[in-house]
Amino acid sequence: MKATDSMIKKLFERMDDWRHLPSYQLERRADLFFSLYLKDILNKKLGFSVKDELIPEFPVRKGLIYEKYQNDIKNKNRSYKIDYVAFSEDLKKAILVELKTEKKSINPKQNDYLEVSREKGFPFLLKGIIELFNHPKSSKKKYLSLLKQLELLGQVKIEPELKKMTTSEAIKHTKSNPKAIQGLKTVNETYLVYIQPSKYDFVENQYKRIITFDCLIDFIKNNTNDDISKRFVKSLPKWRDYSAGEMPGN
């Protein structure tokens, strides 16, 4: 066995084993591997071309999408996270993607903010990103990086001089110049896609879709032949069939 093959095998064996431990979060470790196949499987599922660029852990400002948080000083500038956001090649469609590696992590509260986010639409969510960037306690450098990435994806417009400023200068500038960062209404359709082990009585519609692990396994087997993909499809059935704590053979 080649050294690379041995390390890939060890990597997935550890995820297979460690997911059964109390504080280990498989979704947070495995999301990178799922991301390798998102573009192509979303193309197939949704029927339109999707860009390869993804935004992981996309923040949705609580005070933006829920009225109950708008006057809540403690919580209004906190955010929910969407596992990935993808865009169609023409940048007119946004896809909110939620990854679940087991059934028990699916909960009504999370489903609600995902549904609300989709219904309000991606251009609306951009307002929250700009507000979070301007918030004094947010991670300014990271939010500015996110805004620059969104600009490359045609979703916001940032004044050229703003991008040359230090982070502290940029904050002061945007407060006195509200139009320094503008959300664009490029997206006119917003989709919600769940990746999860099975359907679990899931009802699909035009804008809400599901990709099961079986669908992903079939896609990887039929379209890839690299060492990581070959080993990944060996772990997916274990993640599908056994909840965390349910060790195979026990």
Secondary structure, DSSP 8 states (H G I E B T S, - for coil): --HHHHHHHHHHHHHHHHTTSTT--HHHHHHHHHHHHHHHHHHHHHSS-B-S--EEEEEEEHHHH-GGGTT-TTTTT-EEEEEEEEEBTTS-EEEEEEE-SSGGG--HHHHHHHHHHHHH-HHHHHHHHHHHHHSTTS-HHHHHHHHHHHHHTTSEEE-TTGGGS-HHHHHHHHHH-GGGEEE-----EEEEEEEESS-TT----SSEEEEEHHHHHHHHHHH--SHHHHHHHHHHHHHHHS-TT--TT-
